[in-house]
Amino acid sequence: MGNRLSKIATRTGDKGETGLGDGTRVAKDSARIQALGDIDELNSSLGVLLAEKMPAPLRAALLEIQHGLFDLGGEVCIPGHTMVTEAHVARLDALLRTYNKGVPPLKEFILPGGTRAAALAHLARTVCRRAERSVVALGRAEPVGARSREYLNRLSDLLFVLGRALNRAGKRGDVLWRHERRKKA
């Protein structure tokens, strides 16, 4: 990488444009930049989640996912470039199988909550869904790799399961939605 990021304030974006990885200049409110921003926010939300106490294997999985999101960002920032592969999606599928085994089947909807770590996983899941919508919207206007959409779709499922797993690790159960609760007069 060398001195690639030695100068952060370049002032080249002062007029509402930014550069893509291939040097192309685009408006900061373009669909591509929206998708990149949502992917970046998702990665940052995982960084906040990683500040919490959690089992070491789960921490390692989330750190690997952060690297995968950088791959995804690299792909989105260079039109026509592919970085997210079937292997990226397969890793998420394997994690889903692993962590889904450790939680009981759901009989009710659950609310995002329980432990702080679980709540942060659910928050990351909602940010992931937004990133997925942004990538889908970008794909309506410009070519986007199918694996990118699959990766985000699978990741949101995994973050739901990890929220449940984090509650178990924190000795808490799921927060069940009480669909038949009484309304107070």
N, C-alpha and C positions, 0 to 999 in steps of 0.2 A: 504494500500500500504506500510505502514511502511517505512523502509529504502531501499526499492527496488531500487530506483534511486539515492542513496547517492554517488555512484561512477560512474562518467560519462566516464572518460578516463580509460578503462580497459586494453587496449593494446592487447586484444584478437583478434582484427581484423587486426593487422599489416601485416599479411601474405596474405591478400585478402579474408579472410573468415569472416563470421558473424554468429551469433546464431539466430535461429528461436525461437518462443515462446515455442516450445516443447523441446528445448535444442539441436536440430539437428544443425550441422554446415554445411553451404553451401557457395559456392563461391559468392562473392559480385556482380558478374555480371550474376548471375543465373536469369532465368525468374521470379522466385518468388520475388527476391530482386528488380528486375526492376519494377515489379508491385507495391511492397510496396513503393518504392521511388516515383513513379508517384502518388500514392494515397497521400503520405505525401506532395508532391509538390502541389497537388490540395488543400489539407487542408490549406497549408500555403498561397496559393493564395486567399483563402476565408478569411483568417486572414487579408490580406492586404485590401481586399474589405471591411471588417468590420471596418477598420480604417476610412472609409468615412462616411459622413453624409447620413442618410437614414431613412425612416419611421421605427418606433419601431417594428411593426409587421414583417417587412421584416428582420430586424436585428435579431429578435428572431428566425425566420425561418432559417436563415443562421447559427446561433449558434447551433441550433439543428442538422443541416446538418453536421456541423463539428464533433459533437458527433457521428453521424451516420458513418462518414468516419473513425473515430477511431474504431468503431465496425467492419467496413469493413477491416481495417488494421489488427485488431486482428484476423479476420477470415483467411486472407491471410497468416499471419505469423505463423499459426498453421495448417499444412496440415491436411485436413479431418475435421477440426473444423467448426461449423456453428454459426455465430452470426447475419448475416443479414437475416431478416425475411420478410415475406410478408407484415407485418406491416410497415417496413421501406419503402418499395416501395409504399404502399398505402398512406403514409404521403406525399411522393413526388407527387403522382397523385393528391391528394387533393390540395396541393399548386399550382400545374399546373392549375387546374380548377379555383382556386381563382384568381391567378394573370393574367391568360389569359383573364378573364372577363373584366379586367381593361384596356386592350389595344385593339386598333382597328384591324380588320382583315388586314393581309398583302396583298398588291396588287403588291408589288415589293420586290426584295431582299433588305436586309439592310446591311450596313457596320458596323463593330464593332466600336462604338464611341458614340458621343454625350457628355454626362457628363462623368467626370472621373470615377464615380462609375459604370456607365453603361459599359464603356470601360473595367473596371476591371472585371465585370461580364462576358463579352465576352471573356476576356483572361482566366478566370477560366473555361469557357466552353471548350476552346480548350485544356486546361490541362486535363480536365475531359475526353475528347474524347481520349487523349493519354493514360490516366489511363485505360480507357475501352479497348483500343486495347491491352494494356499490360496484362490485366486480361484475355482477350480472348486468347492471345498467350499462357499464362500460362495454360489455360484450355485445350489447344491442347496436352500438355505434361503431365499434372497432373490434378486430379479432382479439380474442382472449383465449388462452389455453384452457381446455376442458378440465385438466387436472387442477388448475387454480380454483375453479368453482367446487370441484369435488373435495379438495383439501379443506376449504373453509366450511363446507357443509359437514364434513366428517368431524372437523375440529369443534364445531359448536355442539355436536352430539357428545363428543368426548368431554368437553368442559362441563356439560350437564352431569355426566357420570362422575367426573372428578369432584364436583361439588358434593355429591352424595358420598363418595369415598373419603373426602376430607372431613365430613361430619362424622363418619365412622372412626376415622383416625383420632378425632378430637373427642371421642366418647359421647357423641350426640347423635340423635336420630334425625331423619328428615322432618322438615316442618310441613305437616300435612295441611292441605286446603280443606277447610271445613265447609263443604258445600251446603250443608243443612243447618248452618248456624242460625240462631234466632236474632231477629232484629229488635233492638230496644226501642220502645215507644217514647 
